[in-house]
Amino acid sequence: MFRHVVMFKWNDDVDQAHIDEFSETLTAVAASVPEVGDFRHGPDLQISDGNYDYVIVGEYASVDDYAVYRDHPDHKALIEKYLAGSISARAAVQYDAG
C-alpha cells in the first residue's frame, strides 16, 4: 500500500466559501478516480499553534495508482482553481504504508 499525505496553509485572503467548495470538489474528484483507495481530508482543528491549515491523506494500491490520480485532468484542474495562488505553504510525503 502506498500513502500520500499533503498539507498546506491558506493565504490570509482565502475565505471559508472557497475552502468549502474546495473540500466538496476534492471529495468528488477523488471518488471519480477508481485508483484512489481510502481518501480523507479536512481542516486543522486549531488545537496547537503553528499547524498547517488543511491535510489530505490518500491511499493507493501502488505508486502507479497514485500517479493516475496525480496526473488526472480533474485533479490538475482542482489544483489550478483552488490551490494555485491560494496557498502560502505546502508540504507532502509519500511512503510505503505496508
C-alpha positions in Angstrom: 0.0 0.0 0.0 1.1 3.5 -0.9 0.1 6.6 1.1 0.3 10.2 0.0 0.0 13.0 2.6 -0.1 16.7 1.7 -0.6 19.7 4.0 -0.9 23.3 3.1 -1.6 26.8 4.5 -4.2 29.1 3.0 -3.3 32.7 2.2 -4.9 35.1 4.6 -7.4 36.4 2.0 -8.9 32.9 1.3 -12.5 32.8 2.6 -14.5 29.9 4.1 -16.7 29.6 1.0 -13.5 28.9 -1.1 -12.4 26.3 1.4 -15.8 24.6 1.5 -16.0 24.5 -2.3 -12.5 23.1 -2.5 -13.4 20.4 0.0 -16.6 19.3 -1.8 -14.8 19.3 -5.2 -11.8 17.3 -3.8 -14.2 14.7 -2.4 -15.9 14.4 -5.8 -12.7 14.2 -7.8 -11.2 11.5 -5.6 -14.4 9.5 -5.7 -14.3 9.7 -9.5 -10.9 8.1 -9.9 -11.1 4.3 -9.4 -7.4 4.0 -8.5 -8.0 6.1 -5.3 -8.4 3.9 -2.2 -9.2 5.4 1.2 -9.2 9.1 0.9 -9.6 11.6 3.8 -9.1 15.3 4.2 -10.1 18.2 6.3 -9.1 21.4 8.1 -6.8 21.6 11.1 -8.7 21.7 14.4 -6.6 24.6 15.6 -5.6 22.9 18.8 -1.9 23.8 18.5 -0.3 26.9 17.1 1.8 26.7 14.0 0.0 23.8 12.3 -0.9 23.7 8.6 -4.5 24.6 7.7 -5.5 21.6 5.7 -4.5 18.0 5.3 -5.2 15.3 2.6 -4.3 11.6 3.1 -4.8 9.3 0.2 -4.1 5.6 0.0 -3.4 3.7 -3.2 -2.6 0.1 -4.1 0.6 1.2 -5.8 2.8 4.1 -6.9 1.3 3.7 -10.4 -2.3 4.1 -9.0 -1.1 7.3 -7.2 0.3 8.6 -10.5 -3.0 8.0 -12.2 -4.7 10.3 -9.6 -1.8 12.8 -9.5 -1.9 13.2 -13.3 -5.7 13.0 -13.7 -7.0 16.1 -15.6 -9.7 16.8 -12.9 -7.1 16.7 -10.2 -4.9 19.1 -12.1 -7.9 21.4 -12.7 -8.7 21.3 -8.9 -5.1 22.4 -8.1 -5.3 25.2 -10.6 -8.7 26.5 -9.5 -8.4 26.2 -5.7 -4.8 26.0 -4.7 -2.6 27.9 -7.2 -2.4 31.4 -5.8 -4.4 30.5 -2.7 -1.8 28.7 -0.6 1.3 30.1 1.1 3.0 26.8 2.1 2.8 23.2 1.1 4.4 20.0 2.5 4.0 16.5 1.2 5.3 13.0 1.7 4.6 9.7 0.0 5.5 6.5 1.8 5.1 2.7 1.8 2.2 2.1 4.2 2.6 -1.7 4.1 
